[in-house]
Amino acid sequence: MKFDDLDKKMRVFETTNDICVLPGVYMVARIDGRCFTRLTKEVHQFEAPYDIKFRDIMVETVKHLMDCGFRIIFGYTQSDEISLLFHPNEDTFNRKERKLNSVLAGEASAKFSLLLNDMGVFDCRISQLPSKKLVVDYFRWRNEDAHRNALNSHCYWQLRKENIDPEQVSNKLSGVSVSDKNELLFQKGINFNEIPNWQKRGIGIYWEDFKKDAINPKTGESVQAVRTRLKVDYELPMKDLYSDFINDLVSNNL
């Protein structure tokens, strides 16, 4: 069999189940670390519940993903997860989910591993969101999840510091209300409201314009040129203000 015929025959088994996201549908990639509890708590023993070095590695991984060939207008990270909002007109790989998932997971894993100097592996899945409202809801969901995780994590590790075993801590916190968890921390000298916002709300990364001194090549005059760069936001707004922030960000990129 000629190669061209064989290639045509076998290629269909790779592509027959390809799903392409329809034009006009928003795409958000969620990228999660695989087995990161062991990696961060046992192998590298990062500070619990939050570690500045790990945070910075995640931020640099997001920045890499936003500048590696895709049109991504917003990146968000909390814990070991990353969410990326594509530009509405992004059409790389003809919007094939298979390609987007594999490339983004590979890019994230490679960048994170280089920064950590150890192997860290991510998976990826694409959410297809047919309206701007659902995009806002998606990021509000991850933002609220970060807040819940921060409260639970601080409570968990405060109790673990008292040499209570993990199962007992989990049982002790099961069914405990948000107000009681806040009180638990307060009794141990921690005001949850004063915990850094990046722990409670996650971190946003987005493009911003800035002015840079330059020289007009034709006239030799000093001018100010407008450039773009990635801004890392450790103080994301909360609740409805955050929803407004995401809504405006999407509207400004239509």
N, C-alpha and C positions, 0 to 999 in steps of 0.2 A: 504494500500500500504506500502511495506517495505521501511525503510528509504533510503537504497541504491538506490532503484528504484525512489523514490521521488526526491532524491538529483540529480540523473542523469537527470531526467525530467526537473527540474527547473534550473539547472546550465546552460543549453543552452541559457536561456534568458539573462544571464549575459555576456556570452562569444560570442554569435553569431556574434556580430558586432566588435569583437576585431580586431584591426589593429596592426600588428607587423612590425616594421621597418626592411627592408631587410638587410642582412649582407652586409658590404661594403659601406653602406649609412651613411654619417655623421649625427649626431643628435645634435641639439641645442635646449635647453629648454629656453623659454622666460617666465619669471614670473613677473606679474604686480600686483601692489597694487590696491585693490578695494576701491573706494570712499576715496582715500588718500588726495584729496584736502581738504575735510571737516576735516579729521582726523588731518592733519598737520597744517592747517591754522585757523580752528575754535576751535576744541577740545583742541589741545595742543599748538597752536599758536607758532609754530617754527618760527625762524627768516626767513624772506623772502628777496631775493629769495632762498638763500641757508643757511643751518644750519649745523654746525659742529656735533652737537649731533645726528641729524637725519642721516647725512652721516655715522657716525661711527656705528650706529645701522644697517644700510644697509650693511656695510662692514662685520660686524660680522655675519649677516645673510647669506651672500655669503660664508664666510669661513665655517660656519656650513654645508651648502648644499654641499660643496666640500669635506666634511669629514664625511658624514653620511651614507656611504655604497655604493656610486656610484663612478665609475672611471671618474672623471671630471678633465680635464687638463687646463681649463681656465674659470674663472668667470669674469663677467663684470657688473658693475652697474653704472647707472646714474639716477638721479631723484628717482622715486619709482619703477624702473624696474631692473630686473636682467636677464642676459643671461649666460647660462652655456653650454660649449662645452664638450661633452662626449668624452672619449677615443674611437678611431675607433672600438676597440674590445669589448666595453661595451655590456654585454648581460644580465644584471639583468632583471628579470621578462620576459625573452625571448624577450626583446625589445618591450613589449606591450605598446602602447601609453597610453592606459587607466590607467595602473598602474603607469607609469612614471609621468603622469600629476597629478594624485591624490596624490601620495606620496610626490612629490616635492612641490606641493601647500600646503599640510598639514605641511611638515617640515618647509617651509618658514614662514607660518602663525604662527606656534607654537613658533619658535625661536624669530621672530620679536616681538610677543606679550609679551614674557617673558622679553625681553630687554626693551620694552617701558612701561611695567607694565599696559598695556591696550590692547584691542583686535585690531589686524591688520590682514586683510585677503588678501590673494593673490590668483590669478588664474594662470594657467600654460597651455602652448601649446607647442607642439614639432614641430620644423621645420625639415623636411627631406631634406638633401642637398646632392646630388649625386656626387659632386666634391669638391676638396680642394679650387678651385677658388670661388665657391659659399660660402664656409665657410668664406673666406677672405672678400667677398662682404657683407656677413651678418654683420660681426663685423665692417666693414667700414661704413655700413649703420647706425648702432646704434651709432657709434662714431660721424658721421656727424650730426645725430639727436641731440646728446647732445650739440654740438656746436650751432646749430640753437636754441635749447631751452634756452641755456644760454643767448644768445644775446636778444632773445625775453623777457625772464624773467627779466633781468636787466632793460631793457627799460620799461617794464610794471610796475615794482615796483618803479622805479624812478618817474614815472608819478603819481602813486597812492600816493606817499608820498606828492604830491602837492594837495592832497584832491580832485583829479579828480575821478569821480565814474567809476567803472569797465567798464561799457558799453561805456562810452566816451573814455576811454583809448584804448579799443579794436578797436574802430572806428578810433581813431587817428593813430594807428599803422598799420591798414589794408592797404596793398599795399605799405608800405614803404620799400625802398631798404635796402640791408645790409649796404651799405656805409652810408646811411642817418641815420640808427639806430646807427651805430658807432659814427657818428657825434653828434647825440642826446645825447649819453652818455658822449662824450668828452666835450660838452658844459656844462655838469653838473659835470665836474671834474673827470670823470671816463674814463680811457684809457682801452678799452676792452682787449687789448693785455696784460695788466698787471694783469688781473683777474686770480686767481689760475687755473692752468690747469685742476685740478680735476673737477672744475665746467664746463669747456668748453669741455673737452674730456672724462669725466667719469673716472672710477677707474678700474684697472685690478688686478686680483688676480690669481696667478699661483704658481706652485711648483718649489722650487729651492733646490739644494744640498748645504749643509754646513758641515764644519768640526767641530767635537766636541771632546774634550779631553775625553779619555776613558782608561780603564785598560784591557789589554789582560788577560782573565780569566785563560789561560793555563800557561802563563809565568809570569804574574804579572807586565809586563812592561807597561809603559805609551805609549799610541798610540793615533792616531787621527782617529776617526771613521767618516764615511760619513753618514749623515742623510738627510732627506728631511723635508721641512717646507713650509708653505704658505707665499708667499711674496705679500704684498700689494703695488701696484704701483700707486702713485698719479701723476706721470709724464709720462704718455703714449706718445709715439711719435705721430706725426701728419701726415695726408694725406698718401702719398705713403710709408713713413717710417713705418707708422702703419700697412699698408697692408703687408709690408715685415716682420714685427714683427709677425703678425698672421700666415703668410705663414711658417715662420721658426718654430714657436711653433708647428704647426700641423705636419710638416715634421719630427721634432725631436721626435714625439710620434707615428710614424708609426711602 
